[in-house]
Amino acid sequence: MKQESAETIALNALGWLAGNDELLPVFLGATGATEDDLRSRAADPAFLGAVLDFLTMNDAWVVAFCDQAGLDYDTPMGARQVLPGGDQVHWT
């Protein structure tokens, strides 16, 4: 996956989170982001990576997002790996 596609997926996830009245406060609390950050950092690949980090913490969130966006369930994780900080860590 190319970075541009990964950023588009993450932006869609951000929009999905912003429209979810129950989950948005959880995201803001978990990340320390503010609602202003959602607007000002939406073009920041590292911030978009944090959005996907949050989303992929819970399978139900991934399923809900992907079902709404018409994506395969492994797409958010694939997008996350392309964005800054998404490299797989190998401990050996």
PyMOL Python script that loads the backbone (N, CA, C, O; Angstrom):
from pymol import cmd

cmd.read_pdbstr("""\
ATOM      1  N   MET A   1       0.835  -1.171   0.000  1.00  0.00           N
ATOM      2  CA  MET A   1       0.000   0.000   0.000  1.00  0.00           C
ATOM      3  C   MET A   1       0.888   1.245   0.000  1.00  0.00           C
ATOM      4  O   MET A   1       1.912   1.283   0.682  1.00  0.00           O
ATOM      5  N   LYS A   2       0.499   2.241  -0.753  1.00  0.00           N
ATOM      6  CA  LYS A   2       1.241   3.497  -0.814  1.00  0.00           C
ATOM      7  C   LYS A   2       0.795   4.422   0.313  1.00  0.00           C
ATOM      8  O   LYS A   2      -0.317   4.299   0.827  1.00  0.00           O
ATOM      9  N   GLN A   3       1.675   5.350   0.690  1.00  0.00           N
ATOM     10  CA  GLN A   3       1.384   6.244   1.811  1.00  0.00           C
ATOM     11  C   GLN A   3       0.129   7.074   1.552  1.00  0.00           C
ATOM     12  O   GLN A   3      -0.660   7.301   2.469  1.00  0.00           O
ATOM     13  N   GLU A   4      -0.062   7.526   0.326  1.00  0.00           N
ATOM     14  CA  GLU A   4      -1.242   8.331   0.024  1.00  0.00           C
ATOM     15  C   GLU A   4      -2.534   7.558   0.313  1.00  0.00           C
ATOM     16  O   GLU A   4      -3.482   8.117   0.866  1.00  0.00           O
ATOM     17  N   SER A   5      -2.569   6.294  -0.054  1.00  0.00           N
ATOM     18  CA  SER A   5      -3.739   5.452   0.224  1.00  0.00           C
ATOM     19  C   SER A   5      -3.912   5.250   1.722  1.00  0.00           C
ATOM     20  O   SER A   5      -5.029   5.288   2.236  1.00  0.00           O
ATOM     21  N   ALA A   6      -2.797   5.034   2.419  1.00  0.00           N
ATOM     22  CA  ALA A   6      -2.848   4.846   3.877  1.00  0.00           C
ATOM     23  C   ALA A   6      -3.380   6.102   4.560  1.00  0.00           C
ATOM     24  O   ALA A   6      -4.177   6.012   5.494  1.00  0.00           O
ATOM     25  N   GLU A   7      -2.944   7.263   4.101  1.00  0.00           N
ATOM     26  CA  GLU A   7      -3.422   8.512   4.687  1.00  0.00           C
ATOM     27  C   GLU A   7      -4.915   8.703   4.430  1.00  0.00           C
ATOM     28  O   GLU A   7      -5.638   9.189   5.301  1.00  0.00           O
ATOM     29  N   THR A   8      -5.376   8.328   3.251  1.00  0.00           N
ATOM     30  CA  THR A   8      -6.802   8.435   2.941  1.00  0.00           C
ATOM     31  C   THR A   8      -7.618   7.530   3.844  1.00  0.00           C
ATOM     32  O   THR A   8      -8.671   7.936   4.335  1.00  0.00           O
ATOM     33  N   ILE A   9      -7.155   6.325   4.068  1.00  0.00           N
ATOM     34  CA  ILE A   9      -7.853   5.396   4.960  1.00  0.00           C
ATOM     35  C   ILE A   9      -7.881   5.962   6.372  1.00  0.00           C
ATOM     36  O   ILE A   9      -8.915   5.920   7.039  1.00  0.00           O
ATOM     37  N   ALA A  10      -6.759   6.488   6.826  1.00  0.00           N
ATOM     38  CA  ALA A  10      -6.697   7.065   8.173  1.00  0.00           C
ATOM     39  C   ALA A  10      -7.596   8.292   8.294  1.00  0.00           C
ATOM     40  O   ALA A  10      -8.230   8.489   9.330  1.00  0.00           O
ATOM     41  N   LEU A  11      -7.658   9.114   7.258  1.00  0.00           N
ATOM     42  CA  LEU A  11      -8.567  10.268   7.283  1.00  0.00           C
ATOM     43  C   LEU A  11     -10.023   9.810   7.361  1.00  0.00           C
ATOM     44  O   LEU A  11     -10.836  10.416   8.060  1.00  0.00           O
ATOM     45  N   ASN A  12     -10.342   8.747   6.646  1.00  0.00           N
ATOM     46  CA  ASN A  12     -11.695   8.191   6.730  1.00  0.00           C
ATOM     47  C   ASN A  12     -11.968   7.672   8.142  1.00  0.00           C
ATOM     48  O   ASN A  12     -13.066   7.843   8.671  1.00  0.00           O
ATOM     49  N   ALA A  13     -10.973   7.045   8.743  1.00  0.00           N
ATOM     50  CA  ALA A  13     -11.124   6.560  10.119  1.00  0.00           C
ATOM     51  C   ALA A  13     -11.302   7.724  11.080  1.00  0.00           C
ATOM     52  O   ALA A  13     -12.102   7.647  12.012  1.00  0.00           O
ATOM     53  N   LEU A  14     -10.562   8.799  10.857  1.00  0.00           N
ATOM     54  CA  LEU A  14     -10.712   9.989  11.692  1.00  0.00           C
ATOM     55  C   LEU A  14     -12.116  10.560  11.572  1.00  0.00           C
ATOM     56  O   LEU A  14     -12.723  10.936  12.574  1.00  0.00           O
ATOM     57  N   GLY A  15     -12.628  10.627  10.367  1.00  0.00           N
ATOM     58  CA  GLY A  15     -13.994  11.095  10.161  1.00  0.00           C
ATOM     59  C   GLY A  15     -15.007  10.194  10.838  1.00  0.00           C
ATOM     60  O   GLY A  15     -15.987  10.668  11.412  1.00  0.00           O
ATOM     61  N   TRP A  16     -14.768   8.890  10.768  1.00  0.00           N
ATOM     62  CA  TRP A  16     -15.652   7.934  11.426  1.00  0.00           C
ATOM     63  C   TRP A  16     -15.633   8.147  12.936  1.00  0.00           C
ATOM     64  O   TRP A  16     -16.679   8.149  13.585  1.00  0.00           O
ATOM     65  N   LEU A  17     -14.425   8.328  13.492  1.00  0.00           N
ATOM     66  CA  LEU A  17     -14.310   8.583  14.929  1.00  0.00           C
ATOM     67  C   LEU A  17     -14.998   9.889  15.320  1.00  0.00           C
ATOM     68  O   LEU A  17     -15.703   9.948  16.327  1.00  0.00           O
ATOM     69  N   ALA A  18     -14.792  10.925  14.526  1.00  0.00           N
ATOM     70  CA  ALA A  18     -15.373  12.234  14.835  1.00  0.00           C
ATOM     71  C   ALA A  18     -16.894  12.182  14.825  1.00  0.00           C
ATOM     72  O   ALA A  18     -17.547  12.947  15.534  1.00  0.00           O
ATOM     73  N   GLY A  19     -17.455  11.289  14.032  1.00  0.00           N
ATOM     74  CA  GLY A  19     -18.902  11.159  13.970  1.00  0.00           C
ATOM     75  C   GLY A  19     -19.483  10.197  14.981  1.00  0.00           C
ATOM     76  O   GLY A  19     -20.696   9.989  15.010  1.00  0.00           O
ATOM     77  N   ASN A  20     -18.645   9.610  15.804  1.00  0.00           N
ATOM     78  CA  ASN A  20     -19.090   8.641  16.794  1.00  0.00           C
ATOM     79  C   ASN A  20     -19.084   9.303  18.172  1.00  0.00           C
ATOM     80  O   ASN A  20     -18.031   9.449  18.794  1.00  0.00           O
ATOM     81  N   ASP A  21     -20.263   9.700  18.642  1.00  0.00           N
ATOM     82  CA  ASP A  21     -20.369  10.455  19.895  1.00  0.00           C
ATOM     83  C   ASP A  21     -19.898   9.675  21.118  1.00  0.00           C
ATOM     84  O   ASP A  21     -19.492  10.275  22.113  1.00  0.00           O
ATOM     85  N   GLU A  22     -19.946   8.354  21.057  1.00  0.00           N
ATOM     86  CA  GLU A  22     -19.497   7.556  22.192  1.00  0.00           C
ATOM     87  C   GLU A  22     -17.993   7.306  22.156  1.00  0.00           C
ATOM     88  O   GLU A  22     -17.338   7.297  23.198  1.00  0.00           O
ATOM     89  N   LEU A  23     -17.450   7.105  20.970  1.00  0.00           N
ATOM     90  CA  LEU A  23     -16.044   6.733  20.844  1.00  0.00           C
ATOM     91  C   LEU A  23     -15.101   7.930  20.776  1.00  0.00           C
ATOM     92  O   LEU A  23     -13.951   7.833  21.203  1.00  0.00           O
ATOM     93  N   LEU A  24     -15.569   9.050  20.248  1.00  0.00           N
ATOM     94  CA  LEU A  24     -14.688  10.222  20.129  1.00  0.00           C
ATOM     95  C   LEU A  24     -14.099  10.653  21.471  1.00  0.00           C
ATOM     96  O   LEU A  24     -12.894  10.896  21.539  1.00  0.00           O
ATOM     97  N   PRO A  25     -14.891  10.760  22.545  1.00  0.00           N
ATOM     98  CA  PRO A  25     -14.277  11.138  23.824  1.00  0.00           C
ATOM     99  C   PRO A  25     -13.247  10.125  24.322  1.00  0.00           C
ATOM    100  O   PRO A  25     -12.280  10.497  24.986  1.00  0.00           O
ATOM    101  N   VAL A  26     -13.453   8.855  24.005  1.00  0.00           N
ATOM    102  CA  VAL A  26     -12.483   7.830  24.392  1.00  0.00           C
ATOM    103  C   VAL A  26     -11.183   8.054  23.638  1.00  0.00           C
ATOM    104  O   VAL A  26     -10.104   7.977  24.226  1.00  0.00           O
ATOM    105  N   PHE A  27     -11.275   8.331  22.338  1.00  0.00           N
ATOM    106  CA  PHE A  27     -10.087   8.618  21.527  1.00  0.00           C
ATOM    107  C   PHE A  27      -9.356   9.856  22.062  1.00  0.00           C
ATOM    108  O   PHE A  27      -8.137   9.837  22.231  1.00  0.00           O
ATOM    109  N   LEU A  28     -10.099  10.914  22.323  1.00  0.00           N
ATOM    110  CA  LEU A  28      -9.474  12.140  22.828  1.00  0.00           C
ATOM    111  C   LEU A  28      -8.788  11.893  24.165  1.00  0.00           C
ATOM    112  O   LEU A  28      -7.677  12.372  24.397  1.00  0.00           O
ATOM    113  N   GLY A  29      -9.448  11.148  25.042  1.00  0.00           N
ATOM    114  CA  GLY A  29      -8.863  10.854  26.348  1.00  0.00           C
ATOM    115  C   GLY A  29      -7.643   9.958  26.251  1.00  0.00           C
ATOM    116  O   GLY A  29      -6.663  10.154  26.969  1.00  0.00           O
ATOM    117  N   ALA A  30      -7.701   8.982  25.371  1.00  0.00           N
ATOM    118  CA  ALA A  30      -6.592   8.035  25.237  1.00  0.00           C
ATOM    119  C   ALA A  30      -5.366   8.666  24.597  1.00  0.00           C
ATOM    120  O   ALA A  30      -4.235   8.326  24.945  1.00  0.00           O
ATOM    121  N   THR A  31      -5.584   9.583  23.664  1.00  0.00           N
ATOM    122  CA  THR A  31      -4.464  10.168  22.927  1.00  0.00           C
ATOM    123  C   THR A  31      -4.004  11.510  23.481  1.00  0.00           C
ATOM    124  O   THR A  31      -2.896  11.960  23.190  1.00  0.00           O
ATOM    125  N   GLY A  32      -4.853  12.148  24.278  1.00  0.00           N
ATOM    126  CA  GLY A  32      -4.532  13.490  24.762  1.00  0.00           C
ATOM    127  C   GLY A  32      -4.780  14.560  23.718  1.00  0.00           C
ATOM    128  O   GLY A  32      -4.457  15.729  23.932  1.00  0.00           O
ATOM    129  N   ALA A  33      -5.352  14.168  22.589  1.00  0.00           N
ATOM    130  CA  ALA A  33      -5.662  15.129  21.526  1.00  0.00           C
ATOM    131  C   ALA A  33      -6.887  15.949  21.918  1.00  0.00           C
ATOM    132  O   ALA A  33      -7.686  15.540  22.760  1.00  0.00           O
ATOM    133  N   THR A  34      -7.013  17.097  21.298  1.00  0.00           N
ATOM    134  CA  THR A  34      -8.190  17.943  21.484  1.00  0.00           C
ATOM    135  C   THR A  34      -8.982  17.960  20.180  1.00  0.00           C
ATOM    136  O   THR A  34      -8.503  17.493  19.147  1.00  0.00           O
ATOM    137  N   GLU A  35     -10.183  18.496  20.238  1.00  0.00           N
ATOM    138  CA  GLU A  35     -10.965  18.606  19.013  1.00  0.00           C
ATOM    139  C   GLU A  35     -10.276  19.527  18.010  1.00  0.00           C
ATOM    140  O   GLU A  35     -10.403  19.322  16.803  1.00  0.00           O
ATOM    141  N   ASP A  36      -9.549  20.537  18.488  1.00  0.00           N
ATOM    142  CA  ASP A  36      -8.774  21.399  17.583  1.00  0.00           C
ATOM    143  C   ASP A  36      -7.674  20.598  16.879  1.00  0.00           C
ATOM    144  O   ASP A  36      -7.378  20.836  15.709  1.00  0.00           O
ATOM    145  N   ASP A  37      -7.068  19.638  17.608  1.00  0.00           N
ATOM    146  CA  ASP A  37      -6.040  18.792  17.005  1.00  0.00           C
ATOM    147  C   ASP A  37      -6.605  17.981  15.843  1.00  0.00           C
ATOM    148  O   ASP A  37      -5.905  17.734  14.862  1.00  0.00           O
ATOM    149  N   LEU A  38      -7.860  17.568  15.946  1.00  0.00           N
ATOM    150  CA  LEU A  38      -8.470  16.793  14.871  1.00  0.00           C
ATOM    151  C   LEU A  38      -8.440  17.565  13.563  1.00  0.00           C
ATOM    152  O   LEU A  38      -8.219  16.992  12.496  1.00  0.00           O
ATOM    153  N   ARG A  39      -8.662  18.852  13.654  1.00  0.00           N
ATOM    154  CA  ARG A  39      -8.648  19.696  12.453  1.00  0.00           C
ATOM    155  C   ARG A  39      -7.223  20.078  12.042  1.00  0.00           C
ATOM    156  O   ARG A  39      -6.862  19.978  10.870  1.00  0.00           O
ATOM    157  N   SER A  40      -6.442  20.503  12.988  1.00  0.00           N
ATOM    158  CA  SER A  40      -5.126  21.047  12.647  1.00  0.00           C
ATOM    159  C   SER A  40      -4.104  19.970  12.298  1.00  0.00           C
ATOM    160  O   SER A  40      -3.141  20.249  11.585  1.00  0.00           O
ATOM    161  N   ARG A  41      -4.292  18.758  12.782  1.00  0.00           N
ATOM    162  CA  ARG A  41      -3.296  17.711  12.546  1.00  0.00           C
ATOM    163  C   ARG A  41      -3.785  16.632  11.587  1.00  0.00           C
ATOM    164  O   ARG A  41      -3.124  15.606  11.426  1.00  0.00           O
ATOM    165  N   ALA A  42      -4.926  16.847  10.953  1.00  0.00           N
ATOM    166  CA  ALA A  42      -5.500  15.840  10.064  1.00  0.00           C
ATOM    167  C   ALA A  42      -4.594  15.521   8.870  1.00  0.00           C
ATOM    168  O   ALA A  42      -4.721  14.452   8.273  1.00  0.00           O
ATOM    169  N   ALA A  43      -3.695  16.421   8.520  1.00  0.00           N
ATOM    170  CA  ALA A  43      -2.777  16.169   7.405  1.00  0.00           C
ATOM    171  C   ALA A  43      -1.422  15.623   7.868  1.00  0.00           C
ATOM    172  O   ALA A  43      -0.536  15.384   7.047  1.00  0.00           O
ATOM    173  N   ASP A  44      -1.262  15.429   9.163  1.00  0.00           N
ATOM    174  CA  ASP A  44      -0.004  14.955   9.744  1.00  0.00           C
ATOM    175  C   ASP A  44       0.013  13.426   9.728  1.00  0.00           C
ATOM    176  O   ASP A  44      -0.775  12.805  10.440  1.00  0.00           O
ATOM    177  N   PRO A  45       0.884  12.808   8.940  1.00  0.00           N
ATOM    178  CA  PRO A  45       0.915  11.342   8.863  1.00  0.00           C
ATOM    179  C   PRO A  45       1.122  10.664  10.216  1.00  0.00           C
ATOM    180  O   PRO A  45       0.572   9.588  10.451  1.00  0.00           O
ATOM    181  N   ALA A  46       1.900  11.269  11.103  1.00  0.00           N
ATOM    182  CA  ALA A  46       2.115  10.670  12.422  1.00  0.00           C
ATOM    183  C   ALA A  46       0.818  10.678  13.236  1.00  0.00           C
ATOM    184  O   ALA A  46       0.518   9.708  13.933  1.00  0.00           O
ATOM    185  N   PHE A  47       0.057  11.755  13.151  1.00  0.00           N
ATOM    186  CA  PHE A  47      -1.230  11.822  13.849  1.00  0.00           C
ATOM    187  C   PHE A  47      -2.198  10.802  13.264  1.00  0.00           C
ATOM    188  O   PHE A  47      -2.930  10.138  13.999  1.00  0.00           O
ATOM    189  N   LEU A  48      -2.200  10.681  11.956  1.00  0.00           N
ATOM    190  CA  LEU A  48      -3.066   9.700  11.309  1.00  0.00           C
ATOM    191  C   LEU A  48      -2.687   8.281  11.727  1.00  0.00           C
ATOM    192  O   LEU A  48      -3.549   7.410  11.844  1.00  0.00           O
ATOM    193  N   GLY A  49      -1.404   8.058  11.949  1.00  0.00           N
ATOM    194  CA  GLY A  49      -0.968   6.767  12.476  1.00  0.00           C
ATOM    195  C   GLY A  49      -1.544   6.511  13.859  1.00  0.00           C
ATOM    196  O   GLY A  49      -1.941   5.390  14.177  1.00  0.00           O
ATOM    197  N   ALA A  50      -1.588   7.565  14.686  1.00  0.00           N
ATOM    198  CA  ALA A  50      -2.170   7.433  16.026  1.00  0.00           C
ATOM    199  C   ALA A  50      -3.661   7.109  15.947  1.00  0.00           C
ATOM    200  O   ALA A  50      -4.183   6.360  16.772  1.00  0.00           O
ATOM    201  N   VAL A  51      -4.341   7.675  14.953  1.00  0.00           N
ATOM    202  CA  VAL A  51      -5.756   7.359  14.753  1.00  0.00           C
ATOM    203  C   VAL A  51      -5.913   5.870  14.478  1.00  0.00           C
ATOM    204  O   VAL A  51      -6.778   5.215  15.059  1.00  0.00           O
ATOM    205  N   LEU A  52      -5.077   5.339  13.594  1.00  0.00           N
ATOM    206  CA  LEU A  52      -5.163   3.916  13.269  1.00  0.00           C
ATOM    207  C   LEU A  52      -4.689   3.038  14.429  1.00  0.00           C
ATOM    208  O   LEU A  52      -5.206   1.937  14.617  1.00  0.00           O
ATOM    209  N   ASP A  53      -3.719   3.510  15.203  1.00  0.00           N
ATOM    210  CA  ASP A  53      -3.316   2.770  16.404  1.00  0.00           C
ATOM    211  C   ASP A  53      -4.515   2.607  17.332  1.00  0.00           C
ATOM    212  O   ASP A  53      -4.769   1.517  17.844  1.00  0.00           O
ATOM    213  N   PHE A  54      -5.236   3.678  17.541  1.00  0.00           N
ATOM    214  CA  PHE A  54      -6.405   3.636  18.407  1.00  0.00           C
ATOM    215  C   PHE A  54      -7.468   2.708  17.837  1.00  0.00           C
ATOM    216  O   PHE A  54      -7.984   1.839  18.539  1.00  0.00           O
ATOM    217  N   LEU A  55      -7.789   2.894  16.574  1.00  0.00           N
ATOM    218  CA  LEU A  55      -8.845   2.103  15.947  1.00  0.00           C
ATOM    219  C   LEU A  55      -8.561   0.613  16.044  1.00  0.00           C
ATOM    220  O   LEU A  55      -9.460  -0.178  16.329  1.00  0.00           O
ATOM    221  N   THR A  56      -7.314   0.231  15.810  1.00  0.00           N
ATOM    222  CA  THR A  56      -6.974  -1.192  15.760  1.00  0.00           C
ATOM    223  C   THR A  56      -6.795  -1.819  17.139  1.00  0.00           C
ATOM    224  O   THR A  56      -6.440  -2.993  17.241  1.00  0.00           O
ATOM    225  N   MET A  57      -7.034  -1.060  18.188  1.00  0.00           N
ATOM    226  CA  MET A  57      -6.991  -1.620  19.539  1.00  0.00           C
ATOM    227  C   MET A  57      -8.190  -2.518  19.825  1.00  0.00           C
ATOM    228  O   MET A  57      -8.140  -3.342  20.738  1.00  0.00           O
ATOM    229  N   ASN A  58      -9.258  -2.370  19.061  1.00  0.00           N
ATOM    230  CA  ASN A  58     -10.489  -3.095  19.359  1.00  0.00           C
ATOM    231  C   ASN A  58     -11.076  -3.654  18.068  1.00  0.00           C
ATOM    232  O   ASN A  58     -11.377  -2.905  17.138  1.00  0.00           O
ATOM    233  N   ASP A  59     -11.233  -4.958  18.018  1.00  0.00           N
ATOM    234  CA  ASP A  59     -11.749  -5.599  16.808  1.00  0.00           C
ATOM    235  C   ASP A  59     -13.135  -5.079  16.435  1.00  0.00           C
ATOM    236  O   ASP A  59     -13.437  -4.935  15.250  1.00  0.00           O
ATOM    237  N   ALA A  60     -13.973  -4.798  17.416  1.00  0.00           N
ATOM    238  CA  ALA A  60     -15.331  -4.309  17.120  1.00  0.00           C
ATOM    239  C   ALA A  60     -15.272  -2.952  16.430  1.00  0.00           C
ATOM    240  O   ALA A  60     -16.090  -2.666  15.555  1.00  0.00           O
ATOM    241  N   TRP A  61     -14.320  -2.121  16.812  1.00  0.00           N
ATOM    242  CA  TRP A  61     -14.176  -0.814  16.158  1.00  0.00           C
ATOM    243  C   TRP A  61     -13.714  -0.988  14.723  1.00  0.00           C
ATOM    244  O   TRP A  61     -14.203  -0.309  13.820  1.00  0.00           O
ATOM    245  N   VAL A  62     -12.769  -1.898  14.513  1.00  0.00           N
ATOM    246  CA  VAL A  62     -12.276  -2.174  13.156  1.00  0.00           C
ATOM    247  C   VAL A  62     -13.425  -2.658  12.280  1.00  0.00           C
ATOM    248  O   VAL A  62     -13.599  -2.186  11.156  1.00  0.00           O
ATOM    249  N   VAL A  63     -14.200  -3.593  12.793  1.00  0.00           N
ATOM    250  CA  VAL A  63     -15.317  -4.144  12.031  1.00  0.00           C
ATOM    251  C   VAL A  63     -16.331  -3.050  11.705  1.00  0.00           C
ATOM    252  O   VAL A  63     -16.793  -2.951  10.568  1.00  0.00           O
ATOM    253  N   ALA A  64     -16.677  -2.234  12.691  1.00  0.00           N
ATOM    254  CA  ALA A  64     -17.669  -1.173  12.466  1.00  0.00           C
ATOM    255  C   ALA A  64     -17.170  -0.169  11.430  1.00  0.00           C
ATOM    256  O   ALA A  64     -17.916   0.222  10.532  1.00  0.00           O
ATOM    257  N   PHE A  65     -15.909   0.246  11.553  1.00  0.00           N
ATOM    258  CA  PHE A  65     -15.348   1.187  10.592  1.00  0.00           C
ATOM    259  C   PHE A  65     -15.294   0.581   9.196  1.00  0.00           C
ATOM    260  O   PHE A  65     -15.740   1.196   8.228  1.00  0.00           O
ATOM    261  N   CYS A  66     -14.752  -0.615   9.095  1.00  0.00           N
ATOM    262  CA  CYS A  66     -14.591  -1.250   7.789  1.00  0.00           C
ATOM    263  C   CYS A  66     -15.944  -1.542   7.133  1.00  0.00           C
ATOM    264  O   CYS A  66     -16.093  -1.383   5.922  1.00  0.00           O
ATOM    265  N   ASP A  67     -16.910  -1.961   7.917  1.00  0.00           N
ATOM    266  CA  ASP A  67     -18.243  -2.200   7.364  1.00  0.00           C
ATOM    267  C   ASP A  67     -18.828  -0.906   6.806  1.00  0.00           C
ATOM    268  O   ASP A  67     -19.426  -0.905   5.730  1.00  0.00           O
ATOM    269  N   GLN A  68     -18.658   0.176   7.525  1.00  0.00           N
ATOM    270  CA  GLN A  68     -19.176   1.471   7.075  1.00  0.00           C
ATOM    271  C   GLN A  68     -18.417   1.988   5.858  1.00  0.00           C
ATOM    272  O   GLN A  68     -19.009   2.599   4.968  1.00  0.00           O
ATOM    273  N   ALA A  69     -17.103   1.743   5.817  1.00  0.00           N
ATOM    274  CA  ALA A  69     -16.263   2.254   4.736  1.00  0.00           C
ATOM    275  C   ALA A  69     -16.159   1.298   3.550  1.00  0.00           C
ATOM    276  O   ALA A  69     -15.621   1.663   2.505  1.00  0.00           O
ATOM    277  N   GLY A  70     -16.664   0.093   3.703  1.00  0.00           N
ATOM    278  CA  GLY A  70     -16.577  -0.891   2.627  1.00  0.00           C
ATOM    279  C   GLY A  70     -15.165  -1.418   2.418  1.00  0.00           C
ATOM    280  O   GLY A  70     -14.746  -1.656   1.285  1.00  0.00           O
ATOM    281  N   LEU A  71     -14.434  -1.599   3.512  1.00  0.00           N
ATOM    282  CA  LEU A  71     -13.044  -2.061   3.445  1.00  0.00           C
ATOM    283  C   LEU A  71     -12.912  -3.461   4.025  1.00  0.00           C
ATOM    284  O   LEU A  71     -13.732  -3.883   4.841  1.00  0.00           O
ATOM    285  N   ASP A  72     -11.879  -4.178   3.602  1.00  0.00           N
ATOM    286  CA  ASP A  72     -11.537  -5.446   4.233  1.00  0.00           C
ATOM    287  C   ASP A  72     -11.052  -5.158   5.647  1.00  0.00           C
ATOM    288  O   ASP A  72     -10.501  -4.091   5.917  1.00  0.00           O
ATOM    289  N   TYR A  73     -11.259  -6.113   6.543  1.00  0.00           N
ATOM    290  CA  TYR A  73     -10.924  -5.896   7.952  1.00  0.00           C
ATOM    291  C   TYR A  73      -9.424  -5.744   8.216  1.00  0.00           C
ATOM    292  O   TYR A  73      -9.041  -5.206   9.255  1.00  0.00           O
ATOM    293  N   ASP A  74      -8.587  -6.198   7.317  1.00  0.00           N
ATOM    294  CA  ASP A  74      -7.147  -6.050   7.525  1.00  0.00           C
ATOM    295  C   ASP A  74      -6.601  -4.736   6.958  1.00  0.00           C
ATOM    296  O   ASP A  74      -5.418  -4.437   7.122  1.00  0.00           O
ATOM    297  N   THR A  75      -7.438  -3.967   6.304  1.00  0.00           N
ATOM    298  CA  THR A  75      -6.984  -2.717   5.670  1.00  0.00           C
ATOM    299  C   THR A  75      -6.447  -1.689   6.664  1.00  0.00           C
ATOM    300  O   THR A  75      -5.391  -1.112   6.405  1.00  0.00           O
ATOM    301  N   PRO A  76      -7.125  -1.428   7.798  1.00  0.00           N
ATOM    302  CA  PRO A  76      -6.560  -0.431   8.725  1.00  0.00           C
ATOM    303  C   PRO A  76      -5.155  -0.793   9.220  1.00  0.00           C
ATOM    304  O   PRO A  76      -4.301   0.083   9.356  1.00  0.00           O
ATOM    305  N   MET A  77      -4.917  -2.068   9.487  1.00  0.00           N
ATOM    306  CA  MET A  77      -3.579  -2.460   9.955  1.00  0.00           C
ATOM    307  C   MET A  77      -2.556  -2.327   8.828  1.00  0.00           C
ATOM    308  O   MET A  77      -1.416  -1.925   9.064  1.00  0.00           O
ATOM    309  N   GLY A  78      -2.959  -2.659   7.621  1.00  0.00           N
ATOM    310  CA  GLY A  78      -2.057  -2.471   6.486  1.00  0.00           C
ATOM    311  C   GLY A  78      -1.711  -1.008   6.285  1.00  0.00           C
ATOM    312  O   GLY A  78      -0.564  -0.670   5.994  1.00  0.00           O
ATOM    313  N   ALA A  79      -2.695  -0.145   6.438  1.00  0.00           N
ATOM    314  CA  ALA A  79      -2.460   1.301   6.323  1.00  0.00           C
ATOM    315  C   ALA A  79      -1.560   1.779   7.450  1.00  0.00           C
ATOM    316  O   ALA A  79      -0.686   2.621   7.238  1.00  0.00           O
ATOM    317  N   ARG A  80      -1.769   1.245   8.647  1.00  0.00           N
ATOM    318  CA  ARG A  80      -0.963   1.669   9.794  1.00  0.00           C
ATOM    319  C   ARG A  80       0.504   1.357   9.574  1.00  0.00           C
ATOM    320  O   ARG A  80       1.366   2.144   9.965  1.00  0.00           O
ATOM    321  N   GLN A  81       0.798   0.242   8.966  1.00  0.00           N
ATOM    322  CA  GLN A  81       2.185  -0.160   8.763  1.00  0.00           C
ATOM    323  C   GLN A  81       2.921   0.756   7.798  1.00  0.00           C
ATOM    324  O   GLN A  81       4.151   0.811   7.813  1.00  0.00           O
ATOM    325  N   VAL A  82       2.186   1.472   6.961  1.00  0.00           N
ATOM    326  CA  VAL A  82       2.797   2.367   5.979  1.00  0.00           C
ATOM    327  C   VAL A  82       3.109   3.738   6.580  1.00  0.00           C
ATOM    328  O   VAL A  82       4.054   4.404   6.156  1.00  0.00           O
ATOM    329  N   LEU A  83       2.320   4.155   7.559  1.00  0.00           N
ATOM    330  CA  LEU A  83       2.488   5.488   8.141  1.00  0.00           C
ATOM    331  C   LEU A  83       3.633   5.512   9.146  1.00  0.00           C
ATOM    332  O   LEU A  83       4.046   4.460   9.632  1.00  0.00           O
ATOM    333  N   PRO A  84       4.157   6.704   9.467  1.00  0.00           N
ATOM    334  CA  PRO A  84       5.283   6.812  10.399  1.00  0.00           C
ATOM    335  C   PRO A  84       5.007   6.109  11.724  1.00  0.00           C
ATOM    336  O   PRO A  84       3.943   6.273  12.320  1.00  0.00           O
ATOM    337  N   GLY A  85       5.984   5.324  12.172  1.00  0.00           N
ATOM    338  CA  GLY A  85       5.873   4.607  13.427  1.00  0.00           C
ATOM    339  C   GLY A  85       5.165   3.273  13.313  1.00  0.00           C
ATOM    340  O   GLY A  85       4.977   2.587  14.318  1.00  0.00           O
ATOM    341  N   GLY A  86       4.774   2.895  12.121  1.00  0.00           N
ATOM    342  CA  GLY A  86       4.018   1.663  11.943  1.00  0.00           C
ATOM    343  C   GLY A  86       4.846   0.449  11.591  1.00  0.00           C
ATOM    344  O   GLY A  86       4.298  -0.622  11.332  1.00  0.00           O
ATOM    345  N   ASP A  87       6.157   0.600  11.578  1.00  0.00           N
ATOM    346  CA  ASP A  87       7.023  -0.530  11.252  1.00  0.00           C
ATOM    347  C   ASP A  87       6.839  -1.650  12.269  1.00  0.00           C
ATOM    348  O   ASP A  87       6.663  -1.399  13.461  1.00  0.00           O
ATOM    349  N   GLN A  88       6.882  -2.866  11.790  1.00  0.00           N
ATOM    350  CA  GLN A  88       6.828  -4.009  12.683  1.00  0.00           C
ATOM    351  C   GLN A  88       8.122  -4.059  13.488  1.00  0.00           C
ATOM    352  O   GLN A  88       9.215  -3.930  12.937  1.00  0.00           O
ATOM    353  N   VAL A  89       7.986  -4.246  14.786  1.00  0.00           N
ATOM    354  CA  VAL A  89       9.156  -4.365  15.650  1.00  0.00           C
ATOM    355  C   VAL A  89       9.543  -5.829  15.736  1.00  0.00           C
ATOM    356  O   VAL A  89       8.717  -6.687  16.049  1.00  0.00           O
ATOM    357  N   HIS A  90      10.800  -6.104  15.457  1.00  0.00           N
ATOM    358  CA  HIS A  90      11.334  -7.461  15.554  1.00  0.00           C
ATOM    359  C   HIS A  90      12.314  -7.486  16.712  1.00  0.00           C
ATOM    360  O   HIS A  90      13.323  -6.781  16.694  1.00  0.00           O
ATOM    361  N   TRP A  91      12.025  -8.284  17.704  1.00  0.00           N
ATOM    362  CA  TRP A  91      12.840  -8.294  18.918  1.00  0.00           C
ATOM    363  C   TRP A  91      13.984  -9.282  18.857  1.00  0.00           C
ATOM    364  O   TRP A  91      14.777  -9.372  19.795  1.00  0.00           O
ATOM    365  N   THR A  92      14.082 -10.026  17.764  1.00  0.00           N
ATOM    366  CA  THR A  92      15.165 -11.006  17.685  1.00  0.00           C
ATOM    367  C   THR A  92      16.200 -10.606  16.672  1.00  0.00           C
ATOM    368  O   THR A  92      17.183 -11.321  16.478  1.00  0.00           O
TER     369      THR A  92
END
""", "prot")
cmd.dss("prot")
cmd.show_as("cartoon", "prot")
cmd.util.cbc("prot")
cmd.orient("prot")
